[in-house]
Amino acid sequence: MELKKREFPEPIEALIVILVSFGIIFATAIIITAVALFLQKNSVMDGNTPLLFIIGGLFFLVIPVFYARIRNYNIRRVFRLNPVPSIILLLGIPIGMSLAILTDVLDRIMRIILPPPDMFTQYLESMRAETMTDWVLLIMGVVLIAALSEEMLFRGFLQVSLEKKGDINRAVIMTSLTWTLIHINPYWAVQIFVTGIFLGFIAWRTGSIYPSMIVHGTNNLLSLLSINFDFENNVDWYFWGDFVSPFIVLLALVILITSIRYLSIHYQTH
């Protein structure tokens, strides 16, 4: 009797593929860093951050897409590349903006509990754009390619495989946890995990990674702008002392809840 061909990877299979991809990128980064130290350069990131994001983001997709091809999986279904209405795509912008504000609140709380080292501040400084070329490359790498590759792999490849086991809540939580661990950043872990929960819910509810990609990209863009335009010293209306203004926080909550509710109602009635 001929066995039925599997249309989606098993969760462990998807996780292994993602970990192999990440492991190769991580090992390559260590080698490049070692070479940079040998050549007595201060940091491999100096002047190379935009290109590293672009190359890393694209390479992160190579193995999973190639694997899906050789397994004859349907690329569109496995990576959840399904079209959605324009209004749902546009909804990703206010959701991304409100999440950026709320995770900024979490970030300020986490800085008190777990103050980041100077090395972390230097990493953020490496994402400052000095020229128009820097801006173009940073937006391509940090906003566009990062959002596309991470959503395809996590909210697509991994979460889809977990959803096929029938427990949506577990699928979203496990995907967000894996996404958080991959970042290897304890100082942003809570913020990344919370953002991942919303991204996972949106991808599941819409059946597509495009809305979550817009949310992800909007969030990253605002972070990039915050680093480059020094919001701490130039946007007084946003702050209340060292924290975010309660009015801004309340507004962000209202926008987020209203947007998620609209999205849910839209997909319940269509």
C-alpha positions as CSV (number, residue, x, y, z in Angstrom):
1,M,0.0,0.0,0.0
2,E,1.4,3.4,-1.0
3,L,2.0,5.8,1.9
4,K,0.4,9.2,1.7
5,K,2.9,11.9,1.0
6,R,3.3,14.5,3.8
7,E,2.4,18.0,2.8
8,F,3.9,19.8,5.8
9,P,7.1,19.1,7.9
10,E,6.9,17.6,11.4
11,P,7.6,20.2,14.1
12,I,10.9,18.6,15.1
13,E,11.9,18.5,11.4
14,A,11.1,22.2,11.0
15,L,13.0,23.1,14.2
16,I,16.1,21.2,13.1
17,V,16.1,22.9,9.7
18,I,15.9,26.3,11.4
19,L,18.6,25.5,14.0
20,V,20.9,24.2,11.3
21,S,20.4,27.4,9.3
22,F,21.0,29.5,12.4
23,G,24.0,27.4,13.5
24,I,25.8,27.9,10.1
25,I,25.2,31.7,10.3
26,F,26.4,31.8,14.0
27,A,29.5,29.7,13.2
28,T,30.3,32.0,10.2
29,A,29.9,35.1,12.5
30,I,32.3,33.6,15.0
31,I,34.9,32.9,12.3
32,I,34.6,36.4,10.9
33,T,34.9,37.9,14.4
34,A,38.0,35.8,15.0
35,V,39.5,37.0,11.7
36,A,38.7,40.6,12.6
37,L,40.4,40.2,16.0
38,F,43.4,38.6,14.4
39,L,43.7,41.5,12.0
40,Q,43.3,43.8,15.1
41,K,40.1,45.4,14.0
42,N,37.9,46.7,16.8
43,S,34.7,45.1,15.7
44,V,33.4,43.1,12.8
45,M,30.4,45.3,13.0
46,D,32.3,48.5,12.3
47,G,30.7,49.8,9.1
48,N,29.4,46.4,8.1
49,T,26.1,46.2,10.1
50,P,23.8,46.9,7.2
51,L,25.4,44.3,4.9
52,L,25.6,41.7,7.7
53,F,21.8,42.0,8.3
54,I,21.1,41.7,4.5
55,I,23.4,38.7,4.0
56,G,22.4,37.0,7.3
57,G,18.7,37.5,6.6
58,L,18.9,36.1,3.1
59,F,21.1,33.2,4.0
60,F,18.7,32.3,6.9
61,L,16.1,31.4,4.2
62,V,18.4,29.4,1.9
63,I,18.4,26.1,3.7
64,P,14.7,26.0,4.7
65,V,13.5,26.9,1.2
66,F,16.0,24.4,-0.4
67,Y,14.8,21.7,2.1
68,A,11.2,22.4,1.3
69,R,12.0,22.1,-2.4
70,I,13.7,18.7,-2.1
71,R,10.9,17.4,0.0
72,N,8.4,18.6,-2.6
73,Y,6.4,20.7,-0.1
74,N,4.2,23.4,-1.5
75,I,6.2,26.6,-0.9
76,R,3.2,28.9,-0.7
77,R,1.4,26.7,1.9
78,V,4.4,25.7,4.0
79,F,5.7,29.3,4.3
80,R,2.2,30.7,4.5
81,L,2.6,33.0,1.5
82,N,-1.1,33.5,1.1
83,P,-2.6,36.8,-0.2
84,V,-4.8,38.9,2.1
85,P,-7.0,42.0,1.6
86,S,-5.3,45.3,1.4
87,I,-7.1,46.6,4.5
88,I,-5.6,43.7,6.5
89,L,-2.1,44.6,5.3
90,L,-2.7,48.3,6.2
91,L,-3.9,47.2,9.6
92,G,-0.4,45.9,10.2
93,I,1.0,49.5,10.4
94,P,-1.0,50.6,13.5
95,I,-0.6,47.2,15.1
96,G,3.2,47.5,14.6
97,M,3.3,51.1,15.9
98,S,1.3,50.2,19.0
99,L,3.4,47.1,19.7
100,A,6.6,49.2,19.3
101,I,5.3,51.6,22.0
102,L,4.2,48.9,24.4
103,T,7.4,46.9,24.0
104,D,9.3,50.1,24.7
105,V,7.5,50.3,28.0
106,L,8.6,46.7,28.7
107,D,12.1,47.6,27.6
108,R,12.4,50.4,30.1
109,I,11.2,48.1,32.9
110,M,13.7,45.4,31.9
111,R,16.5,47.9,31.9
112,I,15.9,48.4,35.6
113,I,15.7,44.7,36.3
114,L,18.5,43.7,34.0
115,P,20.7,46.6,33.0
116,P,22.4,45.9,29.6
117,P,26.2,46.1,29.4
118,D,28.1,48.7,27.4
119,M,28.6,46.2,24.6
120,F,24.9,46.2,24.0
121,T,24.9,50.0,23.7
122,Q,27.7,49.7,21.2
123,Y,25.7,47.2,19.2
124,L,22.8,49.7,18.9
125,E,25.3,52.5,17.9
126,S,26.4,50.3,15.0
127,M,22.9,50.7,13.5
128,R,23.3,54.5,13.1
129,A,23.1,55.6,9.5
130,E,25.8,58.0,8.4
131,T,24.9,58.2,4.7
132,M,22.0,57.7,2.4
133,T,23.5,54.4,1.4
134,D,23.6,53.3,5.1
135,W,19.8,54.2,5.3
136,V,19.0,52.2,2.2
137,L,21.0,49.1,3.4
138,L,19.7,49.3,6.9
139,I,16.1,49.5,5.8
140,M,16.6,46.6,3.4
141,G,18.3,44.5,6.0
142,V,16.7,45.4,9.4
143,V,13.2,46.2,8.1
144,L,12.5,44.3,4.9
145,I,14.7,41.3,4.8
146,A,14.6,40.6,8.5
147,A,10.8,40.8,8.6
148,L,10.4,38.6,5.5
149,S,12.9,35.9,6.5
150,E,11.9,35.6,10.1
151,E,8.2,35.6,9.4
152,M,8.6,32.9,6.7
153,L,10.7,30.7,8.9
154,F,8.9,31.2,12.3
155,R,5.3,32.2,11.7
156,G,5.4,30.2,8.4
157,F,7.6,27.1,8.4
158,L,7.7,26.3,12.1
159,Q,4.3,27.5,13.3
160,V,2.5,25.9,10.4
161,S,4.0,22.5,11.4
162,L,3.0,23.0,15.0
163,E,-0.5,24.1,14.0
164,K,-1.0,20.8,12.1
165,K,-0.8,19.1,15.5
166,G,-4.0,20.8,16.4
167,D,-3.1,23.1,19.4
168,I,-3.1,26.7,18.1
169,N,-2.1,28.2,21.5
170,R,0.8,25.9,22.0
171,A,1.9,26.5,18.4
172,V,2.0,30.3,18.9
173,I,3.7,30.0,22.2
174,M,6.3,27.5,21.1
175,T,7.1,29.5,18.0
176,S,7.5,32.7,19.9
177,L,9.7,31.0,22.5
178,T,11.9,29.6,19.7
179,W,12.1,33.0,18.0
180,T,13.1,34.6,21.3
181,L,15.9,32.1,21.9
182,I,17.3,32.4,18.4
183,H,17.9,36.1,19.1
184,I,20.3,35.2,22.0
185,N,19.5,38.5,23.7
186,P,18.4,38.3,27.4
187,Y,17.9,42.1,27.5
188,W,15.2,42.0,24.9
189,A,13.8,38.5,25.6
190,V,10.5,39.6,27.2
191,Q,9.8,42.2,24.5
192,I,10.6,39.7,21.7
193,F,8.5,37.0,23.2
194,V,5.4,39.3,23.7
195,T,5.8,40.6,20.1
196,G,6.1,37.0,18.9
197,I,2.8,36.1,20.5
198,F,1.0,38.8,18.6
199,L,2.8,38.0,15.3
200,G,1.9,34.3,15.7
201,F,-1.8,35.1,16.4
202,I,-2.0,37.4,13.4
203,A,-0.4,34.9,11.1
204,W,-2.7,32.1,12.3
205,R,-5.9,34.3,12.1
206,T,-5.2,35.6,8.7
207,G,-3.6,32.4,7.3
208,S,-0.7,34.5,5.9
209,I,2.6,35.9,7.0
210,Y,2.1,39.1,5.0
211,P,0.2,41.0,7.8
212,S,2.7,39.8,10.5
213,M,5.5,40.8,8.2
214,I,4.1,44.4,8.0
215,V,3.8,44.4,11.8
216,H,7.3,43.1,12.2
217,G,8.7,45.5,9.7
218,T,6.9,48.5,11.2
219,N,8.2,47.6,14.6
220,N,11.8,47.3,13.3
221,L,11.5,50.6,11.4
222,L,10.4,52.5,14.5
223,S,13.3,51.0,16.5
224,L,15.7,52.0,13.7
225,L,14.3,55.6,13.7
226,S,14.5,55.8,17.5
227,I,18.2,54.9,17.4
228,N,19.1,57.3,14.7
229,F,17.0,60.3,15.7
230,D,17.7,60.1,19.5
231,F,14.1,60.1,20.6
232,E,15.2,60.3,24.3
233,N,16.4,63.9,23.8
234,N,14.3,65.1,20.9
235,V,10.7,63.9,21.4
236,D,9.5,65.4,24.7
237,W,5.8,64.7,24.3
238,Y,6.5,60.9,24.2
239,F,8.0,60.8,27.7
240,W,6.9,61.1,31.3
241,G,10.2,61.4,33.2
242,D,12.2,58.4,32.2
243,F,9.1,56.4,31.1
244,V,6.6,56.6,28.3
245,S,3.7,59.0,28.8
246,P,0.7,57.2,30.3
247,F,-1.5,58.9,27.6
248,I,0.7,57.4,24.8
249,V,0.6,54.0,26.5
250,L,-3.2,54.2,26.8
251,L,-3.5,55.3,23.1
252,A,-1.3,52.4,22.0
253,L,-3.4,49.9,24.0
254,V,-6.6,51.2,22.5
255,I,-5.2,51.1,18.9
256,L,-3.8,47.6,19.5
257,I,-7.0,46.2,21.0
258,T,-9.2,47.8,18.4
259,S,-7.1,46.6,15.5
260,I,-6.8,43.1,16.7
261,R,-10.6,43.0,17.3
262,Y,-11.3,44.3,13.8
263,L,-9.0,41.7,12.3
264,S,-10.6,38.9,14.3
265,I,-14.2,40.0,13.3
266,H,-13.1,40.3,9.7
267,Y,-11.9,36.7,9.6
268,Q,-14.9,35.4,11.6
269,T,-17.3,36.8,9.0
270,H,-15.4,35.9,5.8
